[in-house]
Amino acid sequence: MPDEQQPRTGSSPSGAGAARRRRRRTLHIVAWTASGVVLLGATGAGYLYHRLNANIHSVDIDGALGTHRPARLDNGSMDILVLGSDSRSGANRAYGHDSGTARSDTAMIVHLDKGRKKASVVSIPRDTLVDRPACTGAKGAVEPAGQQVMFNTAYEVGGPACAVKTVEQLTGLRMDHYIEVDFTGFKNLVNDLGGVPLTTTKAIHDDKSHLNLPAGTHTLDGSQALGLVRTRHGVADGSDLGRIQLQQAFIKALIDRIGGLGLFTSPTKLFSVADTATKAVTTDTGLGSVNKLTGLAESVQHLHSGDVHMVTLPVRYDPANPNRVEPIRAQADIVWAALRADKPIPADATKGSVADHVDAGKVVGGKATAPATPKPSGPAGSKPSGSASP
Protein backbone atom coordinates (compact mmCIF):
# COMPACT_ATOMS: atom_id res chain seq x y z
CA MET A 1 0.00 0.00 0.00
CA PRO A 2 1.37 3.47 -0.78
CA ASP A 3 2.62 5.62 2.04
CA GLU A 4 -0.33 7.42 3.64
CA GLN A 5 1.69 10.63 3.81
CA GLN A 6 2.32 10.94 0.10
CA PRO A 7 4.63 13.65 -1.24
CA ARG A 8 2.88 16.42 -3.10
CA THR A 9 2.89 16.07 -6.83
CA GLY A 10 2.00 18.55 -9.54
CA SER A 11 -1.03 17.67 -11.60
CA SER A 12 -1.15 17.47 -15.35
CA PRO A 13 -3.14 19.81 -17.59
CA SER A 14 -6.57 18.79 -18.69
CA GLY A 15 -9.27 20.22 -20.97
CA ALA A 16 -11.07 23.44 -20.17
CA GLY A 17 -14.82 24.02 -20.24
CA ALA A 18 -16.66 27.31 -20.65
CA ALA A 19 -18.03 29.10 -17.59
CA ARG A 20 -19.23 32.70 -17.51
CA ARG A 21 -21.15 34.40 -14.79
CA ARG A 22 -20.35 37.79 -13.38
CA ARG A 23 -21.61 37.10 -9.87
CA ARG A 24 -20.93 33.69 -8.40
CA ARG A 25 -21.13 32.61 -4.83
CA THR A 26 -19.56 29.30 -3.91
CA LEU A 27 -18.67 27.29 -0.88
CA HIS A 28 -14.92 27.48 -1.26
CA ILE A 29 -12.70 30.26 -2.57
CA VAL A 30 -10.30 27.94 -4.40
CA ALA A 31 -12.99 26.15 -6.35
CA TRP A 32 -14.66 29.45 -7.19
CA THR A 33 -11.60 31.17 -8.62
CA ALA A 34 -10.65 28.05 -10.54
CA SER A 35 -13.98 28.16 -12.35
CA GLY A 36 -13.04 31.44 -13.97
CA VAL A 37 -9.66 30.26 -15.20
CA VAL A 38 -11.27 28.63 -18.23
CA LEU A 39 -11.94 32.14 -19.56
CA LEU A 40 -8.22 32.56 -20.05
CA GLY A 41 -8.17 29.76 -22.58
CA ALA A 42 -11.05 31.36 -24.45
CA THR A 43 -9.11 34.61 -24.75
CA GLY A 44 -6.03 33.00 -26.25
CA ALA A 45 -4.11 32.74 -22.99
CA GLY A 46 -4.26 28.99 -22.72
CA TYR A 47 -0.69 28.79 -21.47
CA LEU A 48 -1.84 30.59 -18.32
CA TYR A 49 -4.39 27.84 -17.78
CA HIS A 50 -1.62 25.25 -17.92
CA ARG A 51 0.49 27.31 -15.54
CA LEU A 52 -2.34 27.38 -13.01
CA ASN A 53 -2.87 23.67 -13.45
CA ALA A 54 0.79 23.10 -12.59
CA ASN A 55 0.37 25.12 -9.37
CA ILE A 56 -1.96 22.57 -7.83
CA HIS A 57 -0.47 19.97 -5.51
CA SER A 58 -2.30 16.77 -4.71
CA VAL A 59 -2.01 13.62 -2.59
CA ASP A 60 -3.30 10.18 -3.55
CA ILE A 61 -5.50 9.52 -0.53
CA ASP A 62 -7.54 6.81 -2.24
CA GLY A 63 -4.36 4.92 -3.07
CA ALA A 64 -2.99 5.36 0.44
CA LEU A 65 -6.10 4.15 2.25
CA GLY A 66 -7.06 1.33 -0.08
CA THR A 67 -10.43 -0.41 0.15
CA HIS A 68 -10.91 -0.62 3.93
CA ARG A 69 -13.08 2.48 4.07
CA PRO A 70 -16.77 3.38 4.38
CA ALA A 71 -18.70 2.72 1.17
CA ARG A 72 -19.33 5.57 -1.23
CA LEU A 73 -22.86 6.95 -1.01
CA ASP A 74 -24.96 6.68 -4.16
CA ASN A 75 -27.36 9.54 -3.36
CA GLY A 76 -25.50 12.24 -5.29
CA SER A 77 -24.22 14.12 -2.23
CA MET A 78 -20.56 14.92 -1.62
CA ASP A 79 -18.46 15.13 1.55
CA ILE A 80 -15.18 17.08 1.59
CA LEU A 81 -12.71 17.27 4.47
CA VAL A 82 -11.24 20.79 4.61
CA LEU A 83 -8.19 21.30 6.83
CA GLY A 84 -6.17 24.33 7.81
CA SER A 85 -2.61 23.24 8.56
CA ASP A 86 -0.53 24.86 11.30
CA SER A 87 2.82 23.84 9.81
CA ARG A 88 5.57 26.36 10.68
CA SER A 89 7.95 25.30 7.93
CA GLY A 90 8.91 27.29 4.84
CA ALA A 91 7.03 30.57 4.41
CA ASN A 92 4.90 29.70 7.44
CA ARG A 93 7.93 30.06 9.72
CA ALA A 94 6.90 33.69 10.28
CA TYR A 95 3.96 32.43 12.33
CA GLY A 96 5.91 30.60 15.00
CA HIS A 97 8.68 28.15 15.83
CA ASP A 98 9.14 25.28 13.39
CA SER A 99 8.95 22.08 15.44
CA GLY A 100 9.30 19.94 12.33
CA THR A 101 5.71 18.72 12.55
CA ALA A 102 2.28 20.03 11.60
CA ARG A 103 -1.19 19.58 13.01
CA SER A 104 -4.61 20.40 11.61
CA ASP A 105 -5.52 23.71 13.22
CA THR A 106 -8.94 23.81 11.56
CA ALA A 107 -11.09 20.89 10.42
CA MET A 108 -14.45 21.02 8.69
CA ILE A 109 -16.57 18.41 6.97
CA VAL A 110 -18.33 20.13 4.08
CA HIS A 111 -21.43 18.26 2.90
CA LEU A 112 -22.93 19.29 -0.45
CA ASP A 113 -26.45 18.04 -1.05
CA LYS A 114 -27.51 16.19 -4.19
CA GLY A 115 -28.79 19.28 -5.97
CA ARG A 116 -25.88 21.46 -4.77
CA LYS A 117 -28.48 23.92 -3.46
CA LYS A 118 -27.60 23.55 0.21
CA ALA A 119 -24.49 22.79 2.21
CA SER A 120 -23.90 21.63 5.77
CA VAL A 121 -20.57 22.27 7.46
CA VAL A 122 -19.54 20.42 10.61
CA SER A 123 -16.51 21.82 12.45
CA ILE A 124 -14.46 19.34 14.50
CA PRO A 125 -12.72 20.97 17.48
CA ARG A 126 -9.01 20.27 17.32
CA ASP A 127 -9.00 19.31 21.01
CA THR A 128 -11.64 16.60 20.53
CA LEU A 129 -10.58 13.27 22.03
CA VAL A 130 -10.93 10.51 19.45
CA ASP A 131 -9.70 7.00 18.79
CA ARG A 132 -7.12 7.36 16.03
CA PRO A 133 -6.58 4.37 13.71
CA ALA A 134 -3.16 3.00 12.85
CA CYS A 135 -1.57 5.16 10.15
CA THR A 136 1.53 5.08 7.99
CA GLY A 137 3.95 7.85 8.92
CA ALA A 138 6.21 10.02 6.77
CA LYS A 139 9.06 7.50 6.85
CA GLY A 140 6.89 4.53 5.94
CA ALA A 141 6.58 3.07 9.42
CA VAL A 142 3.12 2.17 10.69
CA GLU A 143 2.17 4.27 13.71
CA PRO A 144 -0.02 2.27 16.13
CA ALA A 145 -3.59 3.27 16.82
CA GLY A 146 -4.21 5.61 19.75
CA GLN A 147 -7.15 5.81 22.14
CA GLN A 148 -8.49 9.12 23.40
CA VAL A 149 -5.95 11.29 21.63
CA MET A 150 -6.45 14.82 20.35
CA PHE A 151 -8.02 14.88 16.91
CA ASN A 152 -5.45 17.24 15.42
CA THR A 153 -2.60 14.81 16.10
CA ALA A 154 -3.81 12.57 13.26
CA TYR A 155 -2.33 14.94 10.69
CA GLU A 156 0.92 15.10 12.65
CA VAL A 157 1.18 11.31 12.74
CA GLY A 158 0.31 10.46 9.15
CA GLY A 159 -0.49 13.56 7.11
CA PRO A 160 -3.66 14.07 5.05
CA ALA A 161 -4.43 10.37 4.65
CA CYS A 162 -4.37 9.78 8.41
CA ALA A 163 -6.59 12.81 8.98
CA VAL A 164 -9.09 11.45 6.46
CA LYS A 165 -8.87 7.96 7.95
CA THR A 166 -9.54 9.34 11.44
CA VAL A 167 -12.53 11.36 10.28
CA GLU A 168 -13.97 8.37 8.45
CA GLN A 169 -13.61 6.23 11.58
CA LEU A 170 -15.22 8.95 13.70
CA THR A 171 -18.17 9.55 11.36
CA GLY A 172 -18.67 6.33 9.43
CA LEU A 173 -18.77 8.53 6.32
CA ARG A 174 -16.43 8.32 3.35
CA MET A 175 -14.74 11.59 2.50
CA ASP A 176 -15.07 12.06 -1.25
CA HIS A 177 -12.43 14.79 -1.40
CA TYR A 178 -9.78 16.62 0.61
CA ILE A 179 -8.66 20.27 0.56
CA GLU A 180 -5.91 21.77 2.73
CA VAL A 181 -4.90 25.42 3.10
CA ASP A 182 -1.90 26.69 5.08
CA PHE A 183 -1.25 29.98 6.89
CA THR A 184 0.57 31.77 4.11
CA GLY A 185 -1.84 30.61 1.43
CA PHE A 186 -4.84 31.82 3.41
CA LYS A 187 -3.28 35.23 4.05
CA ASN A 188 -2.31 35.71 0.41
CA LEU A 189 -5.79 34.76 -0.81
CA VAL A 190 -7.45 37.35 1.40
CA ASN A 191 -4.98 40.01 0.28
CA ASP A 192 -5.56 39.21 -3.39
CA LEU A 193 -9.29 39.67 -2.85
CA GLY A 194 -8.61 43.17 -1.53
CA GLY A 195 -9.60 42.14 1.99
CA VAL A 196 -12.87 40.90 3.45
CA PRO A 197 -15.44 43.30 4.98
CA LEU A 198 -16.58 42.21 8.41
CA THR A 199 -18.24 43.86 11.40
CA THR A 200 -17.20 43.24 15.00
CA THR A 201 -19.77 44.07 17.66
CA LYS A 202 -17.09 44.17 20.35
CA ALA A 203 -13.38 44.96 20.36
CA ILE A 204 -11.10 41.96 19.85
CA HIS A 205 -7.58 42.16 21.24
CA ASP A 206 -5.19 39.21 21.33
CA ASP A 207 -1.44 39.67 21.68
CA LYS A 208 -0.82 36.03 20.78
CA SER A 209 -2.34 36.42 17.32
CA HIS A 210 -1.26 40.08 16.95
CA LEU A 211 -4.89 41.07 16.49
CA ASN A 212 -6.33 44.39 17.63
CA LEU A 213 -9.74 45.24 16.19
CA PRO A 214 -11.99 47.90 17.72
CA ALA A 215 -15.74 47.44 17.51
CA GLY A 216 -17.01 48.46 14.08
CA THR A 217 -16.79 47.50 10.43
CA HIS A 218 -13.42 46.57 8.98
CA THR A 219 -11.97 45.36 5.72
CA LEU A 220 -9.60 42.74 7.03
CA ASP A 221 -6.30 42.19 5.25
CA GLY A 222 -4.70 38.77 5.16
CA SER A 223 -2.83 39.05 8.46
CA GLN A 224 -5.88 40.39 10.27
CA ALA A 225 -8.10 37.69 8.80
CA LEU A 226 -5.62 35.02 9.84
CA GLY A 227 -5.45 36.52 13.31
CA LEU A 228 -9.25 36.48 13.55
CA VAL A 229 -9.71 32.84 12.56
CA ARG A 230 -6.87 31.74 14.85
CA THR A 231 -7.58 33.82 17.95
CA ARG A 232 -9.13 32.20 20.97
CA HIS A 233 -7.80 34.37 23.79
CA GLY A 234 -9.50 37.51 22.47
CA VAL A 235 -13.14 36.36 22.62
CA ALA A 236 -15.59 34.41 24.76
CA ASP A 237 -14.05 31.83 27.12
CA GLY A 238 -10.72 31.53 25.31
CA SER A 239 -11.46 28.04 24.05
CA ASP A 240 -11.17 26.44 20.64
CA LEU A 241 -14.99 26.37 20.54
CA GLY A 242 -15.09 30.16 20.41
CA ARG A 243 -12.46 30.22 17.68
CA ILE A 244 -14.59 27.84 15.60
CA GLN A 245 -17.52 30.25 15.77
CA LEU A 246 -15.29 33.06 14.52
CA GLN A 247 -14.08 30.84 11.68
CA GLN A 248 -17.63 30.03 10.66
CA ALA A 249 -18.64 33.70 10.68
CA PHE A 250 -15.59 34.64 8.62
CA ILE A 251 -16.27 31.95 6.02
CA LYS A 252 -19.76 33.34 5.44
CA ALA A 253 -18.30 36.85 5.04
CA LEU A 254 -15.75 35.42 2.61
CA ILE A 255 -18.45 33.76 0.51
CA ASP A 256 -20.32 37.06 0.24
CA ARG A 257 -17.10 38.92 -0.60
CA ILE A 258 -16.29 36.58 -3.47
CA GLY A 259 -19.82 36.78 -4.81
CA GLY A 260 -19.69 40.57 -5.03
CA LEU A 261 -16.28 41.04 -6.64
CA GLY A 262 -17.18 40.60 -10.29
CA LEU A 263 -13.81 39.03 -11.07
CA PHE A 264 -14.90 38.06 -14.57
CA THR A 265 -14.79 41.71 -15.65
CA SER A 266 -11.04 41.80 -15.05
CA PRO A 267 -9.03 38.92 -16.56
CA THR A 268 -5.83 40.26 -14.98
CA LYS A 269 -7.32 40.30 -11.50
CA LEU A 270 -8.97 36.95 -12.11
CA PHE A 271 -5.65 35.37 -13.00
CA SER A 272 -3.93 36.93 -9.97
CA VAL A 273 -6.53 35.52 -7.59
CA ALA A 274 -6.59 32.13 -9.33
CA ASP A 275 -2.78 31.96 -9.31
CA THR A 276 -2.72 32.60 -5.57
CA ALA A 277 -5.57 30.17 -4.91
CA THR A 278 -4.06 27.28 -6.81
CA LYS A 279 -0.71 27.77 -5.05
CA ALA A 280 -2.41 27.88 -1.66
CA VAL A 281 -3.97 24.45 -1.52
CA THR A 282 -3.26 20.77 -1.46
CA THR A 283 -6.08 18.54 -2.69
CA ASP A 284 -6.71 14.86 -3.18
CA THR A 285 -5.98 13.65 -6.71
CA GLY A 286 -9.70 13.68 -7.45
CA LEU A 287 -9.59 17.50 -7.34
CA GLY A 288 -6.00 17.84 -8.52
CA SER A 289 -6.54 19.92 -11.65
CA VAL A 290 -8.12 23.21 -12.67
CA ASN A 291 -10.63 21.28 -14.75
CA LYS A 292 -11.74 19.22 -11.75
CA LEU A 293 -11.94 22.26 -9.48
CA THR A 294 -13.95 23.97 -12.21
CA GLY A 295 -16.44 21.11 -12.19
CA LEU A 296 -16.87 21.48 -8.43
CA ALA A 297 -17.25 25.25 -8.73
CA GLU A 298 -19.88 25.01 -11.44
CA SER A 299 -21.89 22.60 -9.33
CA VAL A 300 -22.11 25.01 -6.37
CA GLN A 301 -22.23 28.34 -8.20
CA HIS A 302 -25.70 29.20 -6.90
CA LEU A 303 -24.89 28.73 -3.22
CA HIS A 304 -25.20 31.86 -1.08
CA SER A 305 -23.94 32.22 2.47
CA GLY A 306 -27.54 31.77 3.65
CA ASP A 307 -27.59 28.34 2.01
CA VAL A 308 -24.71 27.13 4.19
CA HIS A 309 -25.67 25.66 7.58
CA MET A 310 -22.74 25.56 9.98
CA VAL A 311 -22.57 23.59 13.22
CA THR A 312 -19.91 22.30 15.57
CA LEU A 313 -19.62 18.62 16.43
CA PRO A 314 -21.73 18.07 19.59
CA VAL A 315 -19.22 17.81 22.43
CA ARG A 316 -18.90 18.00 26.20
CA TYR A 317 -15.87 18.78 28.33
CA ASP A 318 -13.73 15.79 29.22
CA PRO A 319 -14.26 15.10 32.96
CA ALA A 320 -10.57 14.29 33.39
CA ASN A 321 -9.29 17.37 31.54
CA PRO A 322 -11.49 20.45 30.98
CA ASN A 323 -9.08 21.61 28.26
CA ARG A 324 -10.29 18.72 26.08
CA VAL A 325 -13.71 17.83 24.72
CA GLU A 326 -15.28 14.53 23.77
CA PRO A 327 -18.10 13.83 21.32
CA ILE A 328 -21.60 13.35 22.68
CA ARG A 329 -22.05 10.06 20.87
CA ALA A 330 -25.84 9.92 20.59
CA GLN A 331 -26.09 13.45 19.23
CA ALA A 332 -23.06 13.11 16.97
CA ASP A 333 -24.70 10.03 15.48
CA ILE A 334 -27.72 12.19 14.58
CA VAL A 335 -25.41 14.58 12.72
CA TRP A 336 -23.68 11.80 10.79
CA ALA A 337 -27.01 10.12 9.99
CA ALA A 338 -28.34 13.38 8.53
CA LEU A 339 -25.31 13.75 6.28
CA ARG A 340 -25.53 10.09 5.25
CA ALA A 341 -29.19 10.52 4.32
CA ASP A 342 -28.47 13.86 2.60
CA LYS A 343 -30.85 15.64 4.96
CA PRO A 344 -30.52 18.89 6.93
CA ILE A 345 -28.94 18.51 10.36
CA PRO A 346 -31.76 18.64 12.95
CA ALA A 347 -31.60 21.60 15.32
CA ASP A 348 -31.77 19.35 18.37
CA ALA A 349 -28.68 17.44 17.25
CA THR A 350 -26.44 20.04 18.90
CA LYS A 351 -28.70 20.79 21.86
CA GLY A 352 -26.79 20.55 25.12
CA SER A 353 -23.40 20.70 23.43
CA VAL A 354 -20.95 22.98 25.23
CA ALA A 355 -20.28 24.59 21.86
CA ASP A 356 -23.80 26.03 21.97
CA HIS A 357 -22.98 27.90 25.18
CA VAL A 358 -20.06 29.82 23.68
CA ASP A 359 -21.06 33.23 22.35
CA ALA A 360 -17.99 34.17 20.30
CA GLY A 361 -20.09 34.12 17.13
CA LYS A 362 -22.05 37.12 18.41
CA VAL A 363 -18.87 39.19 18.27
CA VAL A 364 -18.95 39.07 14.47
CA GLY A 365 -22.00 40.04 12.46
CA GLY A 366 -24.12 42.82 11.09
CA LYS A 367 -23.93 44.70 7.83
CA ALA A 368 -20.93 46.66 6.68
CA THR A 369 -21.04 50.43 7.14
CA ALA A 370 -18.17 52.91 7.22
CA PRO A 371 -14.95 50.95 7.81
CA ALA A 372 -13.36 51.25 11.24
CA THR A 373 -10.09 50.15 9.68
CA PRO A 374 -8.91 51.16 6.19
CA LYS A 375 -9.30 48.90 3.20
CA PRO A 376 -5.97 47.34 2.14
CA SER A 377 -4.70 48.76 -1.13
CA GLY A 378 -2.49 45.81 -1.95
CA PRO A 379 -0.57 42.98 -0.33
CA ALA A 380 -0.62 43.65 3.37
CA GLY A 381 2.59 44.48 5.13
CA SER A 382 1.26 44.19 8.66
CA LYS A 383 2.78 41.99 11.30
CA PRO A 384 2.10 38.28 10.76
CA SER A 385 -0.39 36.64 13.10
CA GLY A 386 1.44 34.39 15.49
CA SER A 387 0.23 31.21 17.08
CA ALA A 388 -3.15 31.75 18.63
CA SER A 389 -2.69 28.79 20.91
CA PRO A 390 0.05 26.68 22.40
C-alpha positions in Angstrom: 0.0 0.0 0.0 1.4 3.5 -0.8 2.6 5.6 2.0 -0.3 7.4 3.6 1.7 10.6 3.8 2.3 10.9 0.1 4.6 13.7 -1.2 2.9 16.4 -3.1 2.9 16.1 -6.8 2.0 18.5 -9.5 -1.0 17.7 -11.6 -1.1 17.5 -15.3 -3.1 19.8 -17.6 -6.6 18.8 -18.7 -9.3 20.2 -21.0 -11.1 23.4 -20.2 -14.8 24.0 -20.2 -16.7 27.3 -20.7 -18.0 29.1 -17.6 -19.2 32.7 -17.5 -21.2 34.4 -14.8 -20.4 37.8 -13.4 -21.6 37.1 -9.9 -20.9 33.7 -8.4 -21.1 32.6 -4.8 -19.6 29.3 -3.9 -18.7 27.3 -0.9 -14.9 27.5 -1.3 -12.7 30.3 -2.6 -10.3 27.9 -4.4 -13.0 26.1 -6.4 -14.7 29.5 -7.2 -11.6 31.2 -8.6 -10.6 28.0 -10.5 -14.0 28.2 -12.4 -13.0 31.4 -14.0 -9.7 30.3 -15.2 -11.3 28.6 -18.2 -11.9 32.1 -19.6 -8.2 32.6 -20.0 -8.2 29.8 -22.6 -11.1 31.4 -24.4 -9.1 34.6 -24.7 -6.0 33.0 -26.2 -4.1 32.7 -23.0 -4.3 29.0 -22.7 -0.7 28.8 -21.5 -1.8 30.6 -18.3 -4.4 27.8 -17.8 -1.6 25.3 -17.9 0.5 27.3 -15.5 -2.3 27.4 -13.0 -2.9 23.7 -13.5 0.8 23.1 -12.6 0.4 25.1 -9.4 -2.0 22.6 -7.8 -0.5 20.0 -5.5 -2.3 16.8 -4.7 -2.0 13.6 -2.6 -3.3 10.2 -3.5 -5.5 9.5 -0.5 -7.5 6.8 -2.2 -4.4 4.9 -3.1 -3.0 5.4 0.4 -6.1 4.2 2.3 -7.1 1.3 -0.1 -10.4 -0.4 0.2 -10.9 -0.6 3.9 -13.1 2.5 4.1 -16.8 3.4 4.4 -18.7 2.7 1.2 -19.3 5.6 -1.2 -22.9 7.0 -1.0 -25.0 6.7 -4.2 -27.4 9.5 -3.4 -25.5 12.2 -5.3 -24.2 14.1 -2.2 -20.6 14.9 -1.6 -18.5 15.1 1.5 -15.2 17.1 1.6 -12.7 17.3 4.5 -11.2 20.8 4.6 -8.2 21.3 6.8 -6.2 24.3 7.8 -2.6 23.2 8.6 -0.5 24.9 11.3 2.8 23.8 9.8 5.6 26.4 10.7 8.0 25.3 7.9 8.9 27.3 4.8 7.0 30.6 4.4 4.9 29.7 7.4 7.9 30.1 9.7 6.9 33.7 10.3 4.0 32.4 12.3 5.9 30.6 15.0 8.7 28.1 15.8 9.1 25.3 13.4 9.0 22.1 15.4 9.3 19.9 12.3 5.7 18.7 12.5 2.3 20.0 11.6 -1.2 19.6 13.0 -4.6 20.4 11.6 -5.5 23.7 13.2 -8.9 23.8 11.6 -11.1 20.9 10.4 -14.4 21.0 8.7 -16.6 18.4 7.0 -18.3 20.1 4.1 -21.4 18.3 2.9 -22.9 19.3 -0.4 -26.4 18.0 -1.1 -27.5 16.2 -4.2 -28.8 19.3 -6.0 -25.9 21.5 -4.8 -28.5 23.9 -3.5 -27.6 23.5 0.2 -24.5 22.8 2.2 -23.9 21.6 5.8 -20.6 22.3 7.5 -19.5 20.4 10.6 -16.5 21.8 12.5 -14.5 19.3 14.5 -12.7 21.0 17.5 -9.0 20.3 17.3 -9.0 19.3 21.0 -11.6 16.6 20.5 -10.6 13.3 22.0 -10.9 10.5 19.5 -9.7 7.0 18.8 -7.1 7.4 16.0 -6.6 4.4 13.7 -3.2 3.0 12.9 -1.6 5.2 10.2 1.5 5.1 8.0 4.0 7.9 8.9 6.2 10.0 6.8 9.1 7.5 6.9 6.9 4.5 5.9 6.6 3.1 9.4 3.1 2.2 10.7 2.2 4.3 13.7 0.0 2.3 16.1 -3.6 3.3 16.8 -4.2 5.6 19.7 -7.1 5.8 22.1 -8.5 9.1 23.4 -5.9 11.3 21.6 -6.5 14.8 20.3 -8.0 14.9 16.9 -5.5 17.2 15.4 -2.6 14.8 16.1 -3.8 12.6 13.3 -2.3 14.9 10.7 0.9 15.1 12.6 1.2 11.3 12.7 0.3 10.5 9.1 -0.5 13.6 7.1 -3.7 14.1 5.0 -4.4 10.4 4.6 -4.4 9.8 8.4 -6.6 12.8 9.0 -9.1 11.5 6.5 -8.9 8.0 8.0 -9.5 9.3 11.4 -12.5 11.4 10.3 -14.0 8.4 8.5 -13.6 6.2 11.6 -15.2 9.0 13.7 -18.2 9.5 11.4 -18.7 6.3 9.4 -18.8 8.5 6.3 -16.4 8.3 3.3 -14.7 11.6 2.5 -15.1 12.1 -1.3 -12.4 14.8 -1.4 -9.8 16.6 0.6 -8.7 20.3 0.6 -5.9 21.8 2.7 -4.9 25.4 3.1 -1.9 26.7 5.1 -1.2 30.0 6.9 0.6 31.8 4.1 -1.8 30.6 1.4 -4.8 31.8 3.4 -3.3 35.2 4.0 -2.3 35.7 0.4 -5.8 34.8 -0.8 -7.5 37.3 1.4 -5.0 40.0 0.3 -5.6 39.2 -3.4 -9.3 39.7 -2.8 -8.6 43.2 -1.5 -9.6 42.1 2.0 -12.9 40.9 3.5 -15.4 43.3 5.0 -16.6 42.2 8.4 -18.2 43.9 11.4 -17.2 43.2 15.0 -19.8 44.1 17.7 -17.1 44.2 20.3 -13.4 45.0 20.4 -11.1 42.0 19.8 -7.6 42.2 21.2 -5.2 39.2 21.3 -1.4 39.7 21.7 -0.8 36.0 20.8 -2.3 36.4 17.3 -1.3 40.1 16.9 -4.9 41.1 16.5 -6.3 44.4 17.6 -9.7 45.2 16.2 -12.0 47.9 17.7 -15.7 47.4 17.5 -17.0 48.5 14.1 -16.8 47.5 10.4 -13.4 46.6 9.0 -12.0 45.4 5.7 -9.6 42.7 7.0 -6.3 42.2 5.2 -4.7 38.8 5.2 -2.8 39.1 8.5 -5.9 40.4 10.3 -8.1 37.7 8.8 -5.6 35.0 9.8 -5.4 36.5 13.3 -9.2 36.5 13.6 -9.7 32.8 12.6 -6.9 31.7 14.9 -7.6 33.8 18.0 -9.1 32.2 21.0 -7.8 34.4 23.8 -9.5 37.5 22.5 -13.1 36.4 22.6 -15.6 34.4 24.8 -14.1 31.8 27.1 -10.7 31.5 25.3 -11.5 28.0 24.1 -11.2 26.4 20.6 -15.0 26.4 20.5 -15.1 30.2 20.4 -12.5 30.2 17.7 -14.6 27.8 15.6 -17.5 30.3 15.8 -15.3 33.1 14.5 -14.1 30.8 11.7 -17.6 30.0 10.7 -18.6 33.7 10.7 -15.6 34.6 8.6 -16.3 32.0 6.0 -19.8 33.3 5.4 -18.3 36.8 5.0 -15.7 35.4 2.6 -18.5 33.8 0.5 -20.3 37.1 0.2 -17.1 38.9 -0.6 -16.3 36.6 -3.5 -19.8 36.8 -4.8 -19.7 40.6 -5.0 -16.3 41.0 -6.6 -17.2 40.6 -10.3 -13.8 39.0 -11.1 -14.9 38.1 -14.6 -14.8 41.7 -15.6 -11.0 41.8 -15.0 -9.0 38.9 -16.6 -5.8 40.3 -15.0 -7.3 40.3 -11.5 -9.0 37.0 -12.1 -5.6 35.4 -13.0 -3.9 36.9 -10.0 -6.5 35.5 -7.6 -6.6 32.1 -9.3 -2.8 32.0 -9.3 -2.7 32.6 -5.6 -5.6 30.2 -4.9 -4.1 27.3 -6.8 -0.7 27.8 -5.0 -2.4 27.9 -1.7 -4.0 24.4 -1.5 -3.3 20.8 -1.5 -6.1 18.5 -2.7 -6.7 14.9 -3.2 -6.0 13.6 -6.7 -9.7 13.7 -7.4 -9.6 17.5 -7.3 -6.0 17.8 -8.5 -6.5 19.9 -11.7 -8.1 23.2 -12.7 -10.6 21.3 -14.8 -11.7 19.2 -11.8 -11.9 22.3 -9.5 -14.0 24.0 -12.2 -16.4 21.1 -12.2 -16.9 21.5 -8.4 -17.2 25.3 -8.7 -19.9 25.0 -11.4 -21.9 22.6 -9.3 -22.1 25.0 -6.4 -22.2 28.3 -8.2 -25.7 29.2 -6.9 -24.9 28.7 -3.2 -25.2 31.9 -1.1 -23.9 32.2 2.5 -27.5 31.8 3.6 -27.6 28.3 2.0 -24.7 27.1 4.2 -25.7 25.7 7.6 -22.7 25.6 10.0 -22.6 23.6 13.2 -19.9 22.3 15.6 -19.6 18.6 16.4 -21.7 18.1 19.6 -19.2 17.8 22.4 -18.9 18.0 26.2 -15.9 18.8 28.3 -13.7 15.8 29.2 -14.3 15.1 33.0 -10.6 14.3 33.4 -9.3 17.4 31.5 -11.5 20.5 31.0 -9.1 21.6 28.3 -10.3 18.7 26.1 -13.7 17.8 24.7 -15.3 14.5 23.8 -18.1 13.8 21.3 -21.6 13.3 22.7 -22.0 10.1 20.9 -25.8 9.9 20.6 -26.1 13.5 19.2 -23.1 13.1 17.0 -24.7 10.0 15.5 -27.7 12.2 14.6 -25.4 14.6 12.7 -23.7 11.8 10.8 -27.0 10.1 10.0 -28.3 13.4 8.5 -25.3 13.7 6.3 -25.5 10.1 5.3 -29.2 10.5 4.3 -28.5 13.9 2.6 -30.9 15.6 5.0 -30.5 18.9 6.9 -28.9 18.5 10.4 -31.8 18.6 13.0 -31.6 21.6 15.3 -31.8 19.4 18.4 -28.7 17.4 17.3 -26.4 20.0 18.9 -28.7 20.8 21.9 -26.8 20.5 25.1 -23.4 20.7 23.4 -21.0 23.0 25.2 -20.3 24.6 21.9 -23.8 26.0 22.0 -23.0 27.9 25.2 -20.1 29.8 23.7 -21.1 33.2 22.3 -18.0 34.2 20.3 -20.1 34.1 17.1 -22.0 37.1 18.4 -18.9 39.2 18.3 -18.9 39.1 14.5 -22.0 40.0 12.5 -24.1 42.8 11.1 -23.9 44.7 7.8 -20.9 46.7 6.7 -21.0 50.4 7.1 -18.2 52.9 7.2 -14.9 51.0 7.8 -13.4 51.2 11.2 -10.1 50.1 9.7 -8.9 51.2 6.2 -9.3 48.9 3.2 -6.0 47.3 2.1 -4.7 48.8 -1.1 -2.5 45.8 -1.9 -0.6 43.0 -0.3 -0.6 43.6 3.4 2.6 44.5 5.1 1.3 44.2 8.7 2.8 42.0 11.3 2.1 38.3 10.8 -0.4 36.6 13.1 1.4 34.4 15.5 0.2 31.2 17.1 -3.1 31.7 18.6 -2.7 28.8 20.9 0.0 26.7 22.4 
